[in-house]
Each structure stands twice: as structure tokens, then as C-alpha cells.
Amino acid sequence: MPPPAVMSIDVEDWFQVENLRSAIARDTWDDRELRVERNTDRMLELMDAHGVTATCFVLGWVAEKVPGLVRRIADAGHEIASHGYGHDLIYTLSEADFRADIVRSKKFLEDLTGRAVHGYRAPSFSITDWSIPILAEEGFTYDSSAFPTVAHDRYGRLSGMEAGAPVVELRPGFTEVCVSCLNLGRRGIPWGGGGYFRLLPYPVFRRGVKRILAAGQPYVFYIHPWEIDPGQPRVEGLRRSHRFRHYVNLERADARFASLLRDFEWTTMETLLASDPASASARV
């Protein structure tokens, strides 16, 4: 039986992205056009058409603005997980502020759905070693933020993570599920989604996914609702690299997402970890 492929969606809106932070102040979020609901509903429609269930890492700020969206995601059978509350990079927060952020988000999501929230993903994959004990203490059982790739200007790092070991038990009862990379020694080439998915020709990206699965490793993909929205407002005053990362091939992402849903069998993080945790994970 082939290893599973996990579909994950980071449910945040277009103006909350780190690439736009230099031009969009946090205190203007309430004045921005909300587009996350229509875009996520489009994703739900596509996933329903292809019989796909996903893990949705929902930002607490979004959940408070559009609680009905969170309920629709859960009612459609998708796993609800936490993306934190305010989309702050973890390593910019104190431990106390980080704890307050995840507790606020987790409680709100659980109150909305009536279900326990077990998973977490850090904004911009900004995970840190010191955040793991706090996540475990607050009732999370897994994180999916590690991206064991070559250097990136925002990604965090966890000790002991390698591209060839994508599912690792960091401590008893707490597991790290890495976003997928093509192996390149101890590090890898990013192959999990986001801008990489939009930049590469789809047949090339699909071959990379098949290569990861053929190596016997589970595959973990991520995408954001704003990535299928070429009509989102264009922000001026960005660095060239940030503009490219955010806007590259937005007009192609909807069709590519539909193709990806069609071309592979998908499951959730919870199902991956429940299927065979003894063989799926290694201890650090």
C-alpha cells in the first residue's frame, strides 16, 4: 500500500501574509476586504467534487470574523487545526505571548466546532524548539511547521529534523509532521506547496510528489485560500522578492489545485498519525 498524501490548508486572508507585512499594518486589518470566505468555499467545493478531506489550519482572527466558515469546514468532514491567532512569527513572541496566542485560538475553534483541536501550524513555518513543550502542555498532540529545507529567510528550525524523516515523535505523545521536501542530504528542496507549487510547471511538481511517495514517505502539501484568488487587491511598495513570492501565477493556481486533488489520494493529518503511528514516526 502506498504511503498517504496529506492535504492541508492554512486558512488566512490575503492581507495577513508575511510578504505583505511591510505595506499592510496590523491595525488596518479590520478595514481590509475579507476574501477568505469565498476562496475557502471554492476550495471546499473542489475538494467535495474530488472526494478529498483535508486538515485546515485556521487562523483564530479569521475564525472570529467568519465563524460560519469554520463550521462549514468541520461539517464537510475536514479536520480543524490551529494556525494560532494573530499570525505572528513565533520567534518574535515571548513564551507568555505565544502561549496566550495558541490558547485563545484553540479555545475559540473548539467552542465553534465542539471538537478537540489537536494540530498546530506556525505562521510562515516559524517553529522553534522552545515552542514544542508549550504546545504539548496546552493539549496539542502534533505540529506541522518543520520544513527541513535549504535556507529560508523566515522559516524556523527544530533540532534533529531531516528531510528523510518527515514524521518524528519529538516527545511522548507529541509528533512533528514535516512539510514535504525532495531529499537533498539532511536538507531538501521545498516541494510542499505555496509559492513553489505556483512557480513550477504542474507536470514537474506532480513528478516530484510521485518521487516522494515512491520513496515510501508520506507526502504533505499546503496551500492558502488567497493563492487561488487572482482578483485580490494588489499592494504597492513591496520589495521585489516579496511581490514575486506573493503574486506569482495566482491565475493558474485554481486549475492546478483541482488537478492535484484529482491526481492523488488525500487524507488528513489525524488519519496519517492514527493509521500506524509506530511505523510512521521516529524518535528524536
C-alpha positions in Angstrom: 0.0 0.0 0.0 1.5 3.4 -1.0 2.2 6.0 1.8 -0.5 8.6 2.4 -0.6 12.1 0.9 -1.9 14.7 3.3 -3.8 17.8 2.1 -3.6 20.9 4.3 -4.9 24.4 4.0 -3.7 27.4 6.0 -6.9 29.4 6.3 -5.8 33.1 6.4 -6.7 36.1 4.3 -4.7 37.9 1.7 -3.7 40.8 3.9 -2.3 38.7 6.7 0.6 37.2 4.7 4.2 37.9 5.8 5.2 39.0 2.3 2.8 42.0 2.6 3.6 42.9 6.2 5.9 45.8 5.3 3.0 47.5 3.4 -0.1 46.5 5.5 -0.1 47.4 9.1 -1.8 45.1 11.6 -4.1 47.8 12.8 -5.6 48.1 9.3 -6.8 44.5 9.1 -10.3 45.4 10.2 -10.6 47.8 7.3 -9.5 45.3 4.6 -11.7 43.4 2.3 -12.4 39.9 3.6 -11.9 37.4 0.8 -11.1 34.3 2.8 -14.6 33.1 3.0 -15.3 33.0 -0.8 -11.9 31.5 -1.5 -12.2 28.8 1.1 -15.7 27.9 0.0 -14.3 27.5 -3.5 -11.7 25.1 -2.1 -14.4 23.2 -0.2 -16.3 22.9 -3.5 -13.3 21.5 -5.3 -12.5 19.0 -2.5 -16.0 17.8 -2.4 -16.0 17.2 -6.1 -12.9 15.0 -5.8 -13.9 13.3 -2.5 -11.0 14.9 -0.6 -10.8 15.6 3.1 -8.1 18.0 4.4 -6.6 19.4 7.6 -7.5 23.1 7.8 -5.2 25.2 10.0 -7.5 28.1 10.8 -6.2 31.4 12.0 -8.1 32.5 15.1 -8.6 36.0 13.9 -10.3 34.6 10.8 -12.4 32.3 12.8 -13.7 35.2 15.0 -14.6 37.2 11.8 -16.3 34.4 9.9 -17.3 31.6 12.4 -19.8 30.2 9.9 -16.9 29.3 7.6 -15.2 27.2 10.4 -18.5 25.4 11.0 -18.9 24.7 7.2 -15.3 23.3 7.1 -16.0 21.0 10.0 -19.4 20.0 8.8 -17.9 18.9 5.5 -15.7 16.4 7.3 -12.4 18.2 7.3 -10.1 18.4 10.3 -9.9 21.7 12.1 -6.5 22.6 13.5 -4.9 25.8 14.7 -2.8 28.4 12.9 -2.5 30.5 16.0 -4.5 33.6 16.5 -2.6 36.7 15.2 -0.3 35.3 12.5 2.8 36.5 14.4 6.1 34.7 13.8 6.8 32.6 16.8 10.4 33.8 17.3 9.1 37.4 17.6 7.0 36.5 20.6 7.8 35.9 24.2 6.9 32.5 25.6 4.0 34.0 27.5 2.6 35.8 24.4 3.0 32.6 22.4 1.0 30.6 25.0 -1.7 33.2 25.1 -1.9 33.2 21.3 -2.4 29.5 20.9 -4.7 29.1 23.9 -7.0 31.9 22.5 -7.2 30.3 19.1 -7.6 26.7 20.3 -10.4 27.6 22.7 -12.3 29.5 20.1 -12.0 26.8 17.4 -13.1 24.1 19.9 -16.1 26.2 21.1 -17.2 26.7 17.5 -17.0 23.1 16.4 -17.5 21.2 19.6 -14.4 19.1 18.8 -10.9 18.9 20.3 -8.2 20.6 18.3 -5.0 18.5 18.2 -2.9 20.1 15.5 -0.9 23.3 15.1 1.0 25.0 12.3 3.1 28.1 12.9 2.7 31.2 10.8 5.3 31.1 8.0 6.6 27.9 9.5 8.3 29.9 12.2 8.5 27.0 14.7 11.1 26.9 17.5 12.4 24.3 19.9 11.0 26.2 22.9 7.5 26.3 21.5 7.1 22.5 21.4 6.7 22.0 25.2 4.2 24.8 25.4 2.1 23.3 22.6 2.1 19.9 24.4 1.2 21.5 27.7 -1.8 23.2 26.1 -3.2 20.0 24.7 -1.8 19.8 21.2 -0.6 16.4 20.0 1.1 17.3 16.8 2.7 20.2 14.9 3.2 20.6 11.2 5.6 23.5 10.9 9.0 22.0 10.3 10.3 22.5 6.8 13.7 20.7 6.6 14.8 22.6 3.6 17.7 24.7 2.4 18.0 28.2 4.0 14.9 30.4 4.0 14.7 33.9 5.5 11.6 33.2 7.7 11.3 29.5 8.4 12.1 28.3 11.9 14.1 25.3 12.8 13.6 22.2 15.1 16.6 20.3 16.3 17.2 16.9 14.8 14.8 17.2 11.8 16.0 15.9 8.5 14.3 15.7 5.1 14.4 11.9 5.1 12.4 11.6 8.3 9.2 13.5 7.8 7.2 12.2 10.8 9.0 12.3 14.1 7.9 11.8 17.7 9.5 14.8 19.4 8.4 13.7 22.9 6.0 11.1 24.2 2.5 12.0 22.8 3.7 14.8 20.6 4.6 14.4 16.9 6.1 16.6 14.2 4.8 16.2 10.7 7.1 18.0 8.3 6.0 19.7 5.1 7.5 17.8 2.2 10.8 18.2 0.5 12.7 16.3 -2.1 15.7 14.8 -0.3 19.0 16.5 -0.7 21.1 15.1 2.0 20.0 16.2 5.5 18.1 19.1 3.9 15.8 19.1 1.0 14.3 21.1 -1.9 10.9 22.6 -1.0 8.1 20.5 -2.6 5.2 21.0 -0.2 3.2 23.8 -1.9 2.8 27.5 -1.6 4.9 29.6 -4.0 6.8 26.5 -5.1 3.6 24.9 -6.3 2.6 28.1 -8.2 6.1 28.7 -9.7 6.9 25.2 -11.1 5.1 23.8 -14.1 2.5 21.4 -12.8 3.8 18.3 -14.5 7.2 18.9 -12.9 5.6 19.4 -9.5 3.5 16.2 -9.9 6.6 14.2 -10.7 8.2 15.4 -7.5 5.2 14.3 -5.5 5.3 10.9 -7.1 9.0 10.6 -6.3 8.5 11.4 -2.6 5.7 8.8 -2.4 7.7 6.2 -4.3 10.4 6.6 -1.7 8.0 5.3 0.8 7.5 8.6 2.6 4.1 10.3 3.3 3.6 13.5 1.3 2.4 16.7 3.0 1.0 19.6 0.8 -0.1 23.0 1.9 -1.9 25.9 0.3 -3.7 29.1 1.3 -7.1 30.3 0.1 -5.7 33.6 -1.2 -3.5 31.5 -3.6 -6.4 30.7 -5.8 -7.6 34.4 -5.9 -6.0 36.4 -8.8 -8.6 39.1 -8.2 -7.2 40.1 -4.7 -6.1 43.7 -4.2 -2.6 44.5 -5.5 -0.4 46.1 -2.8 2.2 48.7 -3.7 5.5 49.4 -2.1 6.7 45.8 -1.7 10.2 44.5 -2.1 10.6 42.8 -5.5 11.2 39.4 -3.9 8.1 39.7 -1.7 5.9 40.8 -4.6 7.1 37.9 -6.7 6.6 35.3 -3.9 3.0 36.5 -3.3 1.7 37.1 -6.8 3.5 34.6 -9.0 1.0 32.5 -11.0 -2.1 33.2 -8.9 -4.2 33.0 -12.0 -3.1 29.4 -12.5 -3.4 28.1 -9.0 -7.2 27.2 -9.0 -6.8 24.8 -12.0 -3.5 23.4 -10.6 -5.2 22.7 -7.2 -8.0 20.9 -9.0 -5.5 18.8 -10.9 -3.6 17.9 -7.7 -6.8 16.9 -6.0 -7.6 14.6 -8.9 -4.2 13.1 -9.4 -3.6 11.8 -5.8 -5.4 10.1 -2.9 -5.6 12.6 0.0 -6.2 12.3 3.7 -5.8 14.4 6.9 -3.1 14.7 9.5 -5.1 13.0 12.1 -5.7 10.0 9.8 -2.0 9.8 8.9 -1.0 9.8 12.6 -3.7 7.3 13.6 -3.1 4.9 10.8 0.2 3.4 12.1 2.0 5.7 14.4 4.6 3.1 15.4 5.9 2.8 11.9 5.1 6.3 10.7 7.3 8.1 13.2 10.8 8.0 14.6 12.0 9.3 17.9 14.5 12.2 18.1 
